Amino acid sequence: MQQHHSQATKSRYGGLVGTGCAVLIVVGVTFGLHARFALGEKPQPRQPLTVETVEYVIQDSYQRDVSYLGLVTAGRQATLGFETAGTVATLPWREGSPIAQGEVIARLDDASLQASARATRAELQQARSELELANLKARRQGELRETGAVSREAYDETRLRAESLKSRVEAVSANLQSIEIKLDKAVLRAPYTGVIADRFVHEGAVVNPGTPVVHFIETGGREAHIGVAVHRAAAMKPGDQYSLALRGQSLASELLSLRPDVDPVTRVMTAVFAVPDAVDAVDGEPVTLTLQEDIPSKGGWLPLSALLEGNRGLWTVLRLAEQEGATVTVREAVEVLETQGNRAYVIGSLPDRSRVVASGVHRISPGTPITPGGN
């Protein structure tokens, strides 16, 4: 029991000795540092960081892209119908069917007109035969009248009959021509190469003159109708090439015309552009016109990587400044007016031609000594 108490006493004594040694070491290190400062020795200064910089150049304005939305429109489109009444006999096409210029779209039942045409042709042939006979008889009586074998009255009667038959031939010819015109109008043909967008009637339907049969859209000569602000439209010239975006792809397009009026709802002017035939565009498809405009504002461009978010919607940058013979960073507040790609147009208190830290600004604090590098 006495031996166990002796071991515990030794253990406590050893702990006190260890603690005392640690205190002596700390006191010794602290005394050594104070001694070094007392002798005038200073800590080594931080080595300047090498950072990439960019020059901030102030300009009076900047350019930005402005987009105007419009629609692809067929150069020509129409709702087609017959000029005469009748029953639709054939209409084989469906919506989306392409049709060449002059190709038949639909026909009316023309059986009655065909019968009238045949009867009129027969009548015309008879009238021509009678006219020929009357002319021959008139010529003969004219020869006999000189010898006195035919009276003047008989000759005049034959001559006038020939004149009457001539008028009859002309009348029957005109009647036949009218029937042929009606036969031609009983056939609905494509006025230009296009596609059937909609079909309103089917075979067997009785239609009146002007009844819509199909809606027809021209496939070639497509146009883009785009609403443009009045002040921008005033600077545009028909015949010039402009950049349009269709389905994410850019295409050069000629400005055909500018409508001379302003849309009462959108308050814009309509610019009409030609869409190349090689471009696969659909009627009613959205298309975008991109123009550049000058924005008057005194500022400059900086890379986005030079900006660090600040307070109240502002951003900050690190400007290089000379202090006590060293280059250090100074924080400056800026306002972002425009971003384009990986750069921003900013205004603020930055002096013209000042150097700005271009990247890694979140790792650098104001007052940090740096060595400029990069641009």
Stockholm file with secondary structure:
# STOCKHOLM 1.0

chainA/1-375         MQQHHSQATKSRYGGLVGTGCAVLIVVGVTFGLHARFALGEKPQPRQPLTVETVEYVIQDSYQRDVSYLGLVTAGRQATLGFETAGTVATLPWREGSPIAQGEVIARLDDASLQASARATRAELQQARSELELANLKARRQGELRETGAVSREAYDETRLRAESLKSRVEAVSANLQSIEIKLDKAVLRAPYTGVIADRFVHEGAVVNPGTPVVHFIETGGREAHIGVAVHRAAAMKPGDQYSLALRGQSLASELLSLRPDVDPVTRVMTAVFAVPDAVDAVDGEPVTLTLQEDIPSKGGWLPLSALLEGNRGLWTVLRLAEQEGATVTVREAVEVLETQGNRAYVIGSLPDRSRVVASGVHRISPGTPITPGGN
#=GR chainA/1-375 SS CHHHHHHHHHHHHHHHHHHHHHHHHHHHHHHHHHHHHHTTCCCCCCCCEEEEEEEECCEEEEEEEEEEEEEEECSCEEEECCSSCEEEEECCCCTTCEECTTCEEEEECCHHHHHHHHHHHHHHHHHHHHHHHHHHHHHHHHHHHHHTSSCHHHHHHHHHHHHHHHHHHHHHHHHHHHHHHHHHHTEEECSSSEEEEEECCCTTCEECTTCCCEEEEESSSCEEEEEECHHHHTTCCTTCEEEEEETTEEEEEEEEEEEEEECTTTCCEEEEEECCTTSCCCTTCEEEEEEEEEEEEEEEEEEGGGCEECSTTCEEEEEEEEETTEEEEEEEEEEEEEEETTEEEEEESCCTTEEEECSCGGGCCTTCBEEEEEC
#=GC SS_cons         CHHHHHHHHHHHHHHHHHHHHHHHHHHHHHHHHHHHHHTTCCCCCCCCEEEEEEEECCEEEEEEEEEEEEEEECSCEEEECCSSCEEEEECCCCTTCEECTTCEEEEECCHHHHHHHHHHHHHHHHHHHHHHHHHHHHHHHHHHHHHTSSCHHHHHHHHHHHHHHHHHHHHHHHHHHHHHHHHHHTEEECSSSEEEEEECCCTTCEECTTCCCEEEEESSSCEEEEEECHHHHTTCCTTCEEEEEETTEEEEEEEEEEEEEECTTTCCEEEEEECCTTSCCCTTCEEEEEEEEEEEEEEEEEEGGGCEECSTTCEEEEEEEEETTEEEEEEEEEEEEEEETTEEEEEESCCTTEEEECSCGGGCCTTCBEEEEEC
//
